[in-house]
Amino acid sequence: MKFVITMFQDEDGMVIAECPAIPGCVSQGKTEEEAEQNVRDAIKACLEVRAEKGMPLTVSTRQVEVAV
């Protein structure tokens, strides 16, 4: 499966990685590479738990346009 992730640097310098399609699926790392690998592991774990509990594996995501 392929997932979109987001990454940003927090106020302490850690890189935060999230998977918007899986609620609560967040990880971090000292570098983008570490954060990406950690969120891959988190995605696998989240999918396993959601499957065990009979929950939908993902939620729908979409893009919206906002005038700024």
N, C-alpha and C positions, 0 to 999 in steps of 0.2 A: 504494500500500500504506500502511496505517496501522500505526504502532508505538508502544508504550508506552515512555516514557523516564523515567529517574529523575534527579533533580538534588539536589546537596547542596553546601554550601560547605566547602572544605578549610581547613586550618589557616593557609594563606597568604591566604585571602580569595577565592580563585578559585572559580568555580562549576563543578563537575564534572557532566557529563551522560553518562549511559550508556544503551545500548539492551540490556536483558537478553535479548531474543530473538536477538541476534547476538553470540556470544562475542567479547570483545575490542574491541567497538565502543564507544569512549569518546572524549570530547572535553572541552573546557573553554572558559571565557570569563570575562571580567571581570564580566559581568552575566548574569542568567538569559536575557535575549534573545540575547546573543552566544553563550552556551553552547548554546542551543537551535538556532540557525542552524548553528553548527559541528558539532553532532551530526547534524543533517540531512545535511550534506555527508559526514560520516563514514559514515553509514548507506548513502548512495548508493555510496561507494567500497567499503565492505565487501561490499555485495551484488554489485558488479561482480567483485571478486576471487573471491568464493565461487562465482559462476556460471562464471567462467573455469576454475576448478580442479575444477569438477564437484561441489562440495560442496553440501549442503543449504543453502538460503538462510538459514533460521532454525532455531532449536531450540525445543522446546516449553517454555512457561512455565506456571506455575500458582500459585495462591494457596493457602497452607496456614494453618490457624488454630493458634496457639500460646498456651496459657494463661500469663499473666504475673502 
